[in-house]
Amino acid sequence: MNDQQLIRMANSIGDFFAAVPDADEARHDLAAHIGRFWAPRMRRGILEHIDRTGGDGLQVMVLQALLEHRGQLT
């Protein structure tokens, strides 16, 4: 799976969790969703993208969630 596919998928998940009124809870739940449902290779790919580009193309909330909860995703 290439970076653009992972970005699109992560941002779609971000769109869903953006409706959660509590921003901390939204970021936690977004990261938990990715941790539960994405294969390790996909999680590694999106984190490598962040390391390479600073998160180019990711919504702010998605990037924050992945950075805040990175330890749970590796």
N, CA, C and O atoms as a Maestro MAE file, in Angstrom:
{
 s_m_m2io_version
 :::
 2.0.0
}

f_m_ct {
 s_m_title
 :::
 protein
 m_atom[296] {
  # First column is atom index #
  i_m_mmod_type
  r_m_x_coord
  r_m_y_coord
  r_m_z_coord
  i_m_residue_number
  s_m_chain_name
  s_m_pdb_residue_name
  s_m_pdb_atom_name
  i_m_atomic_number
  :::
  1 25 0.858 -1.171 0.000 1 A "MET " " N  " 7
  2 3 0.000 0.000 0.000 1 A "MET " " CA " 6
  3 2 0.906 1.237 0.000 1 A "MET " " C  " 6
  4 15 1.858 1.316 0.776 1 A "MET " " O  " 8
  5 25 0.608 2.183 -0.860 2 A "ASN " " N  " 7
  6 3 1.470 3.365 -0.926 2 A "ASN " " CA " 6
  7 2 1.009 4.452 0.046 2 A "ASN " " C  " 6
  8 15 -0.078 4.385 0.620 2 A "ASN " " O  " 8
  9 25 1.872 5.453 0.210 3 A "ASP " " N  " 7
  10 3 1.587 6.529 1.171 3 A "ASP " " CA " 6
  11 2 0.249 7.198 0.901 3 A "ASP " " C  " 6
  12 15 -0.508 7.463 1.835 3 A "ASP " " O  " 8
  13 25 -0.049 7.470 -0.344 4 A "GLN " " N  " 7
  14 3 -1.288 8.191 -0.663 4 A "GLN " " CA " 6
  15 2 -2.527 7.408 -0.244 4 A "GLN " " C  " 6
  16 15 -3.508 7.993 0.215 4 A "GLN " " O  " 8
  17 25 -2.484 6.104 -0.401 5 A "GLN " " N  " 7
  18 3 -3.616 5.277 0.040 5 A "GLN " " CA " 6
  19 2 -3.756 5.312 1.559 5 A "GLN " " C  " 6
  20 15 -4.862 5.421 2.087 5 A "GLN " " O  " 8
  21 25 -2.635 5.218 2.250 6 A "LEU " " N  " 7
  22 3 -2.672 5.262 3.713 6 A "LEU " " CA " 6
  23 2 -3.157 6.620 4.211 6 A "LEU " " C  " 6
  24 15 -3.934 6.693 5.163 6 A "LEU " " O  " 8
  25 25 -2.701 7.691 3.571 7 A "ILE " " N  " 7
  26 3 -3.136 9.045 3.940 7 A "ILE " " CA " 6
  27 2 -4.635 9.186 3.746 7 A "ILE " " C  " 6
  28 15 -5.336 9.700 4.618 7 A "ILE " " O  " 8
  29 25 -5.125 8.732 2.604 8 A "ARG " " N  " 7
  30 3 -6.560 8.834 2.309 8 A "ARG " " CA " 6
  31 2 -7.371 8.062 3.345 8 A "ARG " " C  " 6
  32 15 -8.381 8.558 3.844 8 A "ARG " " O  " 8
  33 25 -6.931 6.853 3.666 9 A "MET " " N  " 7
  34 3 -7.646 6.034 4.651 9 A "MET " " CA " 6
  35 2 -7.604 6.684 6.036 9 A "MET " " C  " 6
  36 15 -8.626 6.753 6.719 9 A "MET " " O  " 8
  37 25 -6.431 7.159 6.448 10 A "ALA " " N  " 7
  38 3 -6.300 7.792 7.768 10 A "ALA " " CA " 6
  39 2 -7.163 9.041 7.859 10 A "ALA " " C  " 6
  40 15 -7.805 9.277 8.882 10 A "ALA " " O  " 8
  41 25 -7.184 9.841 6.800 11 A "ASN " " N  " 7
  42 3 -8.004 11.055 6.810 11 A "ASN " " CA " 6
  43 2 -9.492 10.724 6.820 11 A "ASN " " C  " 6
  44 15 -10.280 11.464 7.410 11 A "ASN " " O  " 8
  45 25 -9.888 9.639 6.185 12 A "SER " " N  " 7
  46 3 -11.296 9.215 6.238 12 A "SER " " CA " 6
  47 2 -11.688 8.831 7.659 12 A "SER " " C  " 6
  48 15 -12.776 9.163 8.129 12 A "SER " " O  " 8
  49 25 -10.794 8.134 8.330 13 A "ILE " " N  " 7
  50 3 -11.043 7.794 9.736 13 A "ILE " " CA " 6
  51 2 -11.103 9.081 10.559 13 A "ILE " " C  " 6
  52 15 -11.935 9.212 11.456 13 A "ILE " " O  " 8
  53 25 -10.219 10.025 10.249 14 A "GLY " " N  " 7
  54 3 -10.231 11.319 10.932 14 A "GLY " " CA " 6
  55 2 -11.541 12.055 10.736 14 A "GLY " " C  " 6
  56 15 -12.042 12.687 11.666 14 A "GLY " " O  " 8
  57 25 -12.103 11.981 9.535 15 A "ASP " " N  " 7
  58 3 -13.402 12.625 9.278 15 A "ASP " " CA " 6
  59 2 -14.466 12.073 10.209 15 A "ASP " " C  " 6
  60 15 -15.293 12.819 10.735 15 A "ASP " " O  " 8
  61 25 -14.441 10.763 10.411 16 A "PHE " " N  " 7
  62 3 -15.424 10.138 11.298 16 A "PHE " " CA " 6
  63 2 -15.238 10.623 12.738 16 A "PHE " " C  " 6
  64 15 -16.204 11.030 13.384 16 A "PHE " " O  " 8
  65 25 -14.017 10.582 13.234 17 A "PHE " " N  " 7
  66 3 -13.774 10.924 14.637 17 A "PHE " " CA " 6
  67 2 -13.802 12.430 14.895 17 A "PHE " " C  " 6
  68 15 -13.835 12.851 16.051 17 A "PHE " " O  " 8
  69 25 -13.789 13.232 13.864 18 A "ALA " " N  " 7
  70 3 -13.894 14.688 14.040 18 A "ALA " " CA " 6
  71 2 -15.229 15.080 14.664 18 A "ALA " " C  " 6
  72 15 -15.355 16.164 15.234 18 A "ALA " " O  " 8
  73 25 -16.218 14.207 14.558 19 A "ALA " " N  " 7
  74 3 -17.540 14.497 15.118 19 A "ALA " " CA " 6
  75 2 -17.588 14.300 16.635 19 A "ALA " " C  " 6
  76 15 -18.553 14.711 17.280 19 A "ALA " " O  " 8
  77 25 -16.566 13.683 17.200 20 A "VAL " " N  " 7
  78 3 -16.528 13.472 18.654 20 A "VAL " " CA " 6
  79 2 -16.258 14.823 19.320 20 A "VAL " " C  " 6
  80 15 -15.262 15.475 19.004 20 A "VAL " " O  " 8
  81 25 -17.128 15.251 20.233 21 A "PRO " " N  " 7
  82 3 -16.988 16.590 20.824 21 A "PRO " " CA " 6
  83 2 -15.690 16.812 21.606 21 A "PRO " " C  " 6
  84 15 -15.139 17.912 21.584 21 A "PRO " " O  " 8
  85 25 -15.207 15.797 22.282 22 A "ASP " " N  " 7
  86 3 -13.982 15.917 23.089 22 A "ASP " " CA " 6
  87 2 -12.785 15.574 22.203 22 A "ASP " " C  " 6
  88 15 -12.638 14.430 21.773 22 A "ASP " " O  " 8
  89 25 -11.938 16.553 21.932 23 A "ALA " " N  " 7
  90 3 -10.817 16.378 21.003 23 A "ALA " " CA " 6
  91 2 -9.827 15.317 21.506 23 A "ALA " " C  " 6
  92 15 -9.309 14.536 20.708 23 A "ALA " " O  " 8
  93 25 -9.560 15.281 22.808 24 A "ASP " " N  " 7
  94 3 -8.646 14.270 23.354 24 A "ASP " " CA " 6
  95 2 -9.190 12.867 23.123 24 A "ASP " " C  " 6
  96 15 -8.463 11.958 22.720 24 A "ASP " " O  " 8
  97 25 -10.469 12.711 23.384 25 A "GLU " " N  " 7
  98 3 -11.119 11.416 23.180 25 A "GLU " " CA " 6
  99 2 -11.095 11.039 21.704 25 A "GLU " " C  " 6
  100 15 -10.857 9.880 21.363 25 A "GLU " " O  " 8
  101 25 -11.338 12.001 20.834 26 A "ALA " " N  " 7
  102 3 -11.332 11.740 19.391 26 A "ALA " " CA " 6
  103 2 -9.966 11.244 18.937 26 A "ALA " " C  " 6
  104 15 -9.873 10.276 18.182 26 A "ALA " " O  " 8
  105 25 -8.901 11.908 19.398 27 A "ARG " " N  " 7
  106 3 -7.550 11.488 19.001 27 A "ARG " " CA " 6
  107 2 -7.233 10.098 19.548 27 A "ARG " " C  " 6
  108 15 -6.653 9.266 18.850 27 A "ARG " " O  " 8
  109 25 -7.611 9.856 20.787 28 A "HIS " " N  " 7
  110 3 -7.387 8.535 21.384 28 A "HIS " " CA " 6
  111 2 -8.128 7.456 20.596 28 A "HIS " " C  " 6
  112 15 -7.550 6.424 20.255 28 A "HIS " " O  " 8
  113 25 -9.395 7.693 20.310 29 A "ASP " " N  " 7
  114 3 -10.210 6.699 19.616 29 A "ASP " " CA " 6
  115 2 -9.728 6.477 18.181 29 A "ASP " " C  " 6
  116 15 -9.760 5.351 17.684 29 A "ASP " " O  " 8
  117 25 -9.285 7.536 17.523 30 A "LEU " " N  " 7
  118 3 -8.750 7.410 16.169 30 A "LEU " " CA " 6
  119 2 -7.514 6.509 16.177 30 A "LEU " " C  " 6
  120 15 -7.406 5.592 15.363 30 A "LEU " " O  " 8
  121 25 -6.584 6.770 17.095 31 A "ALA " " N  " 7
  122 3 -5.373 5.953 17.177 31 A "ALA " " CA " 6
  123 2 -5.713 4.506 17.557 31 A "ALA " " C  " 6
  124 15 -5.113 3.566 17.034 31 A "ALA " " O  " 8
  125 25 -6.666 4.335 18.458 32 A "ALA " " N  " 7
  126 3 -7.075 2.988 18.861 32 A "ALA " " CA " 6
  127 2 -7.670 2.233 17.673 32 A "ALA " " C  " 6
  128 15 -7.418 1.040 17.502 32 A "ALA " " O  " 8
  129 25 -8.447 2.920 16.865 33 A "HIS " " N  " 7
  130 3 -9.042 2.302 15.672 33 A "HIS " " CA " 6
  131 2 -7.946 1.819 14.720 33 A "HIS " " C  " 6
  132 15 -7.980 0.686 14.241 33 A "HIS " " O  " 8
  133 25 -6.982 2.687 14.458 34 A "ILE " " N  " 7
  134 3 -5.887 2.313 13.558 34 A "ILE " " CA " 6
  135 2 -5.080 1.166 14.166 34 A "ILE " " C  " 6
  136 15 -4.675 0.246 13.456 34 A "ILE " " O  " 8
  137 25 -4.852 1.220 15.453 35 A "GLY " " N  " 7
  138 3 -4.121 0.145 16.123 35 A "GLY " " CA " 6
  139 2 -4.823 -1.198 16.041 35 A "GLY " " C  " 6
  140 15 -4.177 -2.239 15.925 35 A "GLY " " O  " 8
  141 25 -6.148 -1.170 16.103 36 A "ARG " " N  " 7
  142 3 -6.934 -2.409 16.069 36 A "ARG " " CA " 6
  143 2 -7.121 -2.963 14.666 36 A "ARG " " C  " 6
  144 15 -7.051 -4.174 14.460 36 A "ARG " " O  " 8
  145 25 -7.358 -2.079 13.696 37 A "PHE " " N  " 7
  146 3 -7.821 -2.542 12.393 37 A "PHE " " CA " 6
  147 2 -6.805 -2.460 11.263 37 A "PHE " " C  " 6
  148 15 -7.025 -3.040 10.200 37 A "PHE " " O  " 8
  149 25 -5.711 -1.759 11.465 38 A "TRP " " N  " 7
  150 3 -4.681 -1.694 10.425 38 A "TRP " " CA " 6
  151 2 -3.630 -2.753 10.688 38 A "TRP " " C  " 6
  152 15 -3.240 -2.986 11.832 38 A "TRP " " O  " 8
  153 25 -3.178 -3.386 9.634 39 A "ALA " " N  " 7
  154 3 -2.089 -4.362 9.735 39 A "ALA " " CA " 6
  155 2 -0.812 -3.642 10.175 39 A "ALA " " C  " 6
  156 15 -0.640 -2.454 9.901 39 A "ALA " " O  " 8
  157 25 0.076 -4.360 10.852 40 A "PRO " " N  " 7
  158 3 1.333 -3.733 11.284 40 A "PRO " " CA " 6
  159 2 2.076 -3.032 10.140 40 A "PRO " " C  " 6
  160 15 2.652 -1.962 10.341 40 A "PRO " " O  " 8
  161 25 2.067 -3.621 8.963 41 A "ARG " " N  " 7
  162 3 2.742 -3.020 7.810 41 A "ARG " " CA " 6
  163 2 2.140 -1.656 7.458 41 A "ARG " " C  " 6
  164 15 2.865 -0.731 7.092 41 A "ARG " " O  " 8
  165 25 0.824 -1.535 7.569 42 A "MET " " N  " 7
  166 3 0.149 -0.267 7.283 42 A "MET " " CA " 6
  167 2 0.498 0.777 8.345 42 A "MET " " C  " 6
  168 15 0.792 1.929 8.023 42 A "MET " " O  " 8
  169 25 0.461 0.363 9.608 43 A "ARG " " N  " 7
  170 3 0.819 1.292 10.693 43 A "ARG " " CA " 6
  171 2 2.257 1.771 10.541 43 A "ARG " " C  " 6
  172 15 2.549 2.957 10.691 43 A "ARG " " O  " 8
  173 25 3.138 0.841 10.245 44 A "ARG " " N  " 7
  174 3 4.542 1.200 10.025 44 A "ARG " " CA " 6
  175 2 4.668 2.179 8.859 44 A "ARG " " C  " 6
  176 15 5.437 3.138 8.927 44 A "ARG " " O  " 8
  177 25 3.919 1.935 7.803 45 A "GLY " " N  " 7
  178 3 3.970 2.795 6.623 45 A "GLY " " CA " 6
  179 2 3.543 4.224 6.913 45 A "GLY " " C  " 6
  180 15 4.198 5.164 6.463 45 A "GLY " " O  " 8
  181 25 2.467 4.404 7.649 46 A "ILE " " N  " 7
  182 3 1.997 5.772 7.932 46 A "ILE " " CA " 6
  183 2 2.962 6.471 8.888 46 A "ILE " " C  " 6
  184 15 3.181 7.676 8.765 46 A "ILE " " O  " 8
  185 25 3.542 5.736 9.837 47 A "LEU " " N  " 7
  186 3 4.514 6.343 10.752 47 A "LEU " " CA " 6
  187 2 5.805 6.695 10.020 47 A "LEU " " C  " 6
  188 15 6.417 7.722 10.313 47 A "LEU " " O  " 8
  189 25 6.221 5.871 9.085 48 A "GLU " " N  " 7
  190 3 7.401 6.193 8.268 48 A "GLU " " CA " 6
  191 2 7.135 7.422 7.407 48 A "GLU " " C  " 6
  192 15 8.024 8.251 7.212 48 A "GLU " " O  " 8
  193 25 5.916 7.539 6.894 49 A "HIS " " N  " 7
  194 3 5.546 8.727 6.122 49 A "HIS " " CA " 6
  195 2 5.676 9.982 6.990 49 A "HIS " " C  " 6
  196 15 6.200 11.002 6.542 49 A "HIS " " O  " 8
  197 25 5.201 9.899 8.217 50 A "ILE " " N  " 7
  198 3 5.310 11.034 9.143 50 A "ILE " " CA " 6
  199 2 6.775 11.365 9.389 50 A "ILE " " C  " 6
  200 15 7.154 12.537 9.395 50 A "ILE " " O  " 8
  201 25 7.593 10.356 9.590 51 A "ASP " " N  " 7
  202 3 9.016 10.585 9.838 51 A "ASP " " CA " 6
  203 2 9.703 11.238 8.640 51 A "ASP " " C  " 6
  204 15 10.560 12.107 8.804 51 A "ASP " " O  " 8
  205 25 9.323 10.816 7.442 52 A "ARG " " N  " 7
  206 3 9.945 11.339 6.218 52 A "ARG " " CA " 6
  207 2 9.479 12.740 5.864 52 A "ARG " " C  " 6
  208 15 10.269 13.565 5.406 52 A "ARG " " O  " 8
  209 25 8.188 13.013 6.077 53 A "THR " " N  " 7
  210 3 7.604 14.240 5.519 53 A "THR " " CA " 6
  211 2 7.030 15.181 6.569 53 A "THR " " C  " 6
  212 15 6.625 16.297 6.241 53 A "THR " " O  " 8
  213 25 6.989 14.751 7.816 54 A "GLY " " N  " 7
  214 3 6.339 15.557 8.841 54 A "GLY " " CA " 6
  215 2 4.825 15.421 8.821 54 A "GLY " " C  " 6
  216 15 4.117 16.167 9.497 54 A "GLY " " O  " 8
  217 25 4.330 14.463 8.041 55 A "GLY " " N  " 7
  218 3 2.888 14.219 8.002 55 A "GLY " " CA " 6
  219 2 2.184 14.862 6.829 55 A "GLY " " C  " 6
  220 15 0.973 15.081 6.875 55 A "GLY " " O  " 8
  221 25 2.922 15.166 5.781 56 A "ASP " " N  " 7
  222 3 2.333 15.767 4.573 56 A "ASP " " CA " 6
  223 2 1.041 15.074 4.169 56 A "ASP " " C  " 6
  224 15 1.002 13.852 4.029 56 A "ASP " " O  " 8
  225 25 -0.018 15.857 3.982 57 A "GLY " " N  " 7
  226 3 -1.288 15.338 3.501 57 A "GLY " " CA " 6
  227 2 -2.239 14.870 4.575 57 A "GLY " " C  " 6
  228 15 -3.424 14.664 4.309 57 A "GLY " " O  " 8
  229 25 -1.738 14.697 5.791 58 A "LEU " " N  " 7
  230 3 -2.612 14.242 6.873 58 A "LEU " " CA " 6
  231 2 -3.335 15.424 7.510 58 A "LEU " " C  " 6
  232 15 -2.766 16.504 7.666 58 A "LEU " " O  " 8
  233 25 -4.586 15.207 7.872 59 A "GLN " " N  " 7
  234 3 -5.320 16.218 8.619 59 A "GLN " " CA " 6
  235 2 -4.604 16.447 9.951 59 A "GLN " " C  " 6
  236 15 -3.947 15.549 10.477 59 A "GLN " " O  " 8
  237 25 -4.739 17.644 10.477 60 A "VAL " " N  " 7
  238 3 -4.049 17.998 11.724 60 A "VAL " " CA " 6
  239 2 -4.415 17.036 12.848 60 A "VAL " " C  " 6
  240 15 -3.533 16.560 13.563 60 A "VAL " " O  " 8
  241 25 -5.698 16.746 13.012 61 A "MET " " N  " 7
  242 3 -6.117 15.864 14.095 61 A "MET " " CA " 6
  243 2 -5.537 14.465 13.918 61 A "MET " " C  " 6
  244 15 -5.147 13.830 14.897 61 A "MET " " O  " 8
  245 25 -5.477 13.985 12.695 62 A "VAL " " N  " 7
  246 3 -4.936 12.652 12.425 62 A "VAL " " CA " 6
  247 2 -3.455 12.623 12.795 62 A "VAL " " C  " 6
  248 15 -2.994 11.704 13.471 62 A "VAL " " O  " 8
  249 25 -2.723 13.628 12.350 63 A "LEU " " N  " 7
  250 3 -1.294 13.701 12.664 63 A "LEU " " CA " 6
  251 2 -1.079 13.766 14.174 63 A "LEU " " C  " 6
  252 15 -0.232 13.053 14.712 63 A "LEU " " O  " 8
  253 25 -1.833 14.609 14.850 64 A "GLN " " N  " 7
  254 3 -1.700 14.718 16.306 64 A "GLN " " CA " 6
  255 2 -1.993 13.381 16.983 64 A "GLN " " C  " 6
  256 15 -1.271 12.971 17.891 64 A "GLN " " O  " 8
  257 25 -3.044 12.707 16.544 65 A "ALA " " N  " 7
  258 3 -3.418 11.421 17.150 65 A "ALA " " CA " 6
  259 2 -2.305 10.397 16.970 65 A "ALA " " C  " 6
  260 15 -1.961 9.677 17.908 65 A "ALA " " O  " 8
  261 25 -1.746 10.333 15.775 66 A "LEU " " N  " 7
  262 3 -0.699 9.355 15.509 66 A "LEU " " CA " 6
  263 2 0.573 9.666 16.292 66 A "LEU " " C  " 6
  264 15 1.250 8.753 16.764 66 A "LEU " " O  " 8
  265 25 0.898 10.935 16.431 67 A "LEU " " N  " 7
  266 3 2.085 11.309 17.193 67 A "LEU " " CA " 6
  267 2 1.882 11.081 18.693 67 A "LEU " " C  " 6
  268 15 2.769 10.562 19.370 67 A "LEU " " O  " 8
  269 25 0.713 11.469 19.208 68 A "GLU " " N  " 7
  270 3 0.435 11.316 20.643 68 A "GLU " " CA " 6
  271 2 0.394 9.854 21.074 68 A "GLU " " C  " 6
  272 15 0.783 9.518 22.192 68 A "GLU " " O  " 8
  273 25 -0.073 8.998 20.190 69 A "HIS " " N  " 7
  274 3 -0.298 7.592 20.548 69 A "HIS " " CA " 6
  275 2 0.620 6.651 19.774 69 A "HIS " " C  " 6
  276 15 0.326 5.465 19.623 69 A "HIS " " O  " 8
  277 25 1.718 7.186 19.293 70 A "ARG " " N  " 7
  278 3 2.653 6.409 18.474 70 A "ARG " " CA " 6
  279 2 3.086 5.113 19.163 70 A "ARG " " C  " 6
  280 15 3.190 4.070 18.519 70 A "ARG " " O  " 8
  281 25 3.337 5.182 20.461 71 A "GLY " " N  " 7
  282 3 3.775 4.008 21.201 71 A "GLY " " CA " 6
  283 2 2.807 2.845 21.132 71 A "GLY " " C  " 6
  284 15 3.223 1.689 21.209 71 A "GLY " " O  " 8
  285 25 1.534 3.129 20.989 72 A "GLN " " N  " 7
  286 3 0.514 2.080 20.903 72 A "GLN " " CA " 6
  287 2 0.428 1.495 19.499 72 A "GLN " " C  " 6
  288 15 -0.199 0.454 19.301 72 A "GLN " " O  " 8
  289 25 1.048 2.149 18.527 73 A "LEU " " N  " 7
  290 3 0.904 1.738 17.135 73 A "LEU " " CA " 6
  291 2 2.100 0.959 16.608 73 A "LEU " " C  " 6
  292 15 2.055 0.426 15.499 73 A "LEU " " O  " 8
  293 25 3.163 0.889 17.392 74 A "THR " " N  " 7
  294 3 4.370 0.202 16.902 74 A "THR " " CA " 6
  295 2 4.497 -1.187 17.479 74 A "THR " " C  " 6
  296 15 5.454 -1.898 17.171 74 A "THR " " O  " 8
  :::
 }
 m_bond[295] {
  # First column is bond index #
  i_m_from
  i_m_to
  i_m_order
  :::
  1 1 2 1
  2 2 3 1
  3 3 4 2
  4 3 5 1
  5 5 6 1
  6 6 7 1
  7 7 8 2
  8 7 9 1
  9 9 10 1
  10 10 11 1
  11 11 12 2
  12 11 13 1
  13 13 14 1
  14 14 15 1
  15 15 16 2
  16 15 17 1
  17 17 18 1
  18 18 19 1
  19 19 20 2
  20 19 21 1
  21 21 22 1
  22 22 23 1
  23 23 24 2
  24 23 25 1
  25 25 26 1
  26 26 27 1
  27 27 28 2
  28 27 29 1
  29 29 30 1
  30 30 31 1
  31 31 32 2
  32 31 33 1
  33 33 34 1
  34 34 35 1
  35 35 36 2
  36 35 37 1
  37 37 38 1
  38 38 39 1
  39 39 40 2
  40 39 41 1
  41 41 42 1
  42 42 43 1
  43 43 44 2
  44 43 45 1
  45 45 46 1
  46 46 47 1
  47 47 48 2
  48 47 49 1
  49 49 50 1
  50 50 51 1
  51 51 52 2
  52 51 53 1
  53 53 54 1
  54 54 55 1
  55 55 56 2
  56 55 57 1
  57 57 58 1
  58 58 59 1
  59 59 60 2
  60 59 61 1
  61 61 62 1
  62 62 63 1
  63 63 64 2
  64 63 65 1
  65 65 66 1
  66 66 67 1
  67 67 68 2
  68 67 69 1
  69 69 70 1
  70 70 71 1
  71 71 72 2
  72 71 73 1
  73 73 74 1
  74 74 75 1
  75 75 76 2
  76 75 77 1
  77 77 78 1
  78 78 79 1
  79 79 80 2
  80 79 81 1
  81 81 82 1
  82 82 83 1
  83 83 84 2
  84 83 85 1
  85 85 86 1
  86 86 87 1
  87 87 88 2
  88 87 89 1
  89 89 90 1
  90 90 91 1
  91 91 92 2
  92 91 93 1
  93 93 94 1
  94 94 95 1
  95 95 96 2
  96 95 97 1
  97 97 98 1
  98 98 99 1
  99 99 100 2
  100 99 101 1
  101 101 102 1
  102 102 103 1
  103 103 104 2
  104 103 105 1
  105 105 106 1
  106 106 107 1
  107 107 108 2
  108 107 109 1
  109 109 110 1
  110 110 111 1
  111 111 112 2
  112 111 113 1
  113 113 114 1
  114 114 115 1
  115 115 116 2
  116 115 117 1
  117 117 118 1
  118 118 119 1
  119 119 120 2
  120 119 121 1
  121 121 122 1
  122 122 123 1
  123 123 124 2
  124 123 125 1
  125 125 126 1
  126 126 127 1
  127 127 128 2
  128 127 129 1
  129 129 130 1
  130 130 131 1
  131 131 132 2
  132 131 133 1
  133 133 134 1
  134 134 135 1
  135 135 136 2
  136 135 137 1
  137 137 138 1
  138 138 139 1
  139 139 140 2
  140 139 141 1
  141 141 142 1
  142 142 143 1
  143 143 144 2
  144 143 145 1
  145 145 146 1
  146 146 147 1
  147 147 148 2
  148 147 149 1
  149 149 150 1
  150 150 151 1
  151 151 152 2
  152 151 153 1
  153 153 154 1
  154 154 155 1
  155 155 156 2
  156 155 157 1
  157 157 158 1
  158 158 159 1
  159 159 160 2
  160 159 161 1
  161 161 162 1
  162 162 163 1
  163 163 164 2
  164 163 165 1
  165 165 166 1
  166 166 167 1
  167 167 168 2
  168 167 169 1
  169 169 170 1
  170 170 171 1
  171 171 172 2
  172 171 173 1
  173 173 174 1
  174 174 175 1
  175 175 176 2
  176 175 177 1
  177 177 178 1
  178 178 179 1
  179 179 180 2
  180 179 181 1
  181 181 182 1
  182 182 183 1
  183 183 184 2
  184 183 185 1
  185 185 186 1
  186 186 187 1
  187 187 188 2
  188 187 189 1
  189 189 190 1
  190 190 191 1
  191 191 192 2
  192 191 193 1
  193 193 194 1
  194 194 195 1
  195 195 196 2
  196 195 197 1
  197 197 198 1
  198 198 199 1
  199 199 200 2
  200 199 201 1
  201 201 202 1
  202 202 203 1
  203 203 204 2
  204 203 205 1
  205 205 206 1
  206 206 207 1
  207 207 208 2
  208 207 209 1
  209 209 210 1
  210 210 211 1
  211 211 212 2
  212 211 213 1
  213 213 214 1
  214 214 215 1
  215 215 216 2
  216 215 217 1
  217 217 218 1
  218 218 219 1
  219 219 220 2
  220 219 221 1
  221 221 222 1
  222 222 223 1
  223 223 224 2
  224 223 225 1
  225 225 226 1
  226 226 227 1
  227 227 228 2
  228 227 229 1
  229 229 230 1
  230 230 231 1
  231 231 232 2
  232 231 233 1
  233 233 234 1
  234 234 235 1
  235 235 236 2
  236 235 237 1
  237 237 238 1
  238 238 239 1
  239 239 240 2
  240 239 241 1
  241 241 242 1
  242 242 243 1
  243 243 244 2
  244 243 245 1
  245 245 246 1
  246 246 247 1
  247 247 248 2
  248 247 249 1
  249 249 250 1
  250 250 251 1
  251 251 252 2
  252 251 253 1
  253 253 254 1
  254 254 255 1
  255 255 256 2
  256 255 257 1
  257 257 258 1
  258 258 259 1
  259 259 260 2
  260 259 261 1
  261 261 262 1
  262 262 263 1
  263 263 264 2
  264 263 265 1
  265 265 266 1
  266 266 267 1
  267 267 268 2
  268 267 269 1
  269 269 270 1
  270 270 271 1
  271 271 272 2
  272 271 273 1
  273 273 274 1
  274 274 275 1
  275 275 276 2
  276 275 277 1
  277 277 278 1
  278 278 279 1
  279 279 280 2
  280 279 281 1
  281 281 282 1
  282 282 283 1
  283 283 284 2
  284 283 285 1
  285 285 286 1
  286 286 287 1
  287 287 288 2
  288 287 289 1
  289 289 290 1
  290 290 291 1
  291 291 292 2
  292 291 293 1
  293 293 294 1
  294 294 295 1
  295 295 296 2
  :::
 }
}
